[in-house]
């Protein structure tokens, strides 16, 4: 378990992190979401030890992180960085060797990863000659080539097409399944929603919500229903305990005050005509996010 | 939630390399990437060609002071006996000697002429053979009180040679270090590197890798000079230059490490290639000043003596003084000791600047911030 406790960071007089605390559990994918400038990158840099804190601690398995611990981390910085003129495989081999791998083991790991990420054919090309999407894959390979025990990835999916996202997700899930805590930030909320087990929401340098995805959903669920019927749904406005959110001919989106009200609406709808859809609406991550950071 | 601890993730995870191993890995990358650069190989080739050319040209011009060919007739041969630099041909008569002059076999003829006070006359073809007249002129013998002093022109070229080689190597490799440091900062690869190896190893590896290359280049130039001087038969010069060249290589090896540390540290204070000049200029000056001093003041013993002890100029100043024979045997050792101590101090200071600046992106890091411990 990677534990971040009461971390505070100021740049000059500007406070960028205030009392930030959350956990990244082993074997789980933890999504880290927040708006621009909310403090995601600063938090990740602090976890990696490339930035110092004003207060607070980062610990792994109960003991404070040391530089040696951090060498077992895999890190993908927000701003992508590899040597532009080095060949992809050569670069990965170099990074793995810096982590203590022998040249052979490093090469084996690099080839395996490049193959898996669909870069096998480009392994002898200079990084600068790759497309942005492929550079991104190379960057992910760089974070993984030394078999890290903890993964901290800043926006690993930005710039990837949907197929590449799936490939990368597959690789990351494997690491999580093997027991590594995986923390990744993103502002593509749909990807995070699909992918994460746990969620941490940050805004203005403060943690606004954290916990399992399902837990957060349950916490923010409300009685919202979608109705698609054959007749005009205008009658809904007159129902007791119903607030119409959206309305268009036979389509209506409404909040009910109780389950019973919702069932009552369904019966009324059936008595007025055919009902094509009647379904409860779960809040999307985007909605929860907007609600939480308000 | 599972109870897996991170330790159970490790498969065949190797232990982290020691700082020394990490330093060597970084140095190795610097060297291989540099040796792969066409620009570097070409510029090294040109530098070596220049050195070789100047030695060969020097060899030719030394031989070109060839003997003046003259013909002598009869008793006039006494006038040339003992005169150096003459290639004397005996002619049986004045007419034969004149014929030799006409067809260009000799430049002039010396014939007996009882009407002149000297008893000889010189016959030229179309112009007065002034060189020959100088060689013939009767002058009193000259005793030099200091016959060890080297020819000022040669001193100038030796000083220029040391100065130029030092200047060029230090600038080439120094600016390479600066660019590589900024490249790592600009591409942010440094964040990944820092999460893998200690910052000291990063800087030490850069300095070591480039120092090895610079030292290699200097050693090749030195070897080429010595071999070139031997082959072209300039052994007199070699006798005087051999030891200074060896000392130059030794001083350069350490002096370059000092400059390399300064280049790495000052470059780490900026985040973009365009800004390198704003912090590395003082270091560039430190490289340029000895070069100009040695060109303008190679005949000034005081300036040379100071230069030979100041760490930044000692690699140029001390070999020149050794060539002039104006340094005692212990002086290079003392100067070397000063250089080593200041290099260690600069590395300590430089790695502090490097560590403090490496992650500060954007505007140039302020000196106060860079130096704080």
Interface residues (C-beta under 8 A of the other chain):
Chain A: X25 X26 X27 X28 X45 X48 X49 X50 X51 X60 X61 X67 X68 X70 X71 X72 X73 X75 X77 X79 X80 X81 X82 X83 X84 X85 X86 X94 X95 X97 X98 X99 X100 X101 X102 X105 X142 X143 X146 X147 X149 X150 X178 X179 X180 X181
Chain B: X1 X2 X4 X5 X6 X7 X8 X9 X10 X11 X12 X13 X14 X15 X16 X17 X21 X22 X25 X26 X29 X33 X183 X184 X187 X188 X189 X190 X191 X192 X193 X194 X195 X196 X197 X198 X359
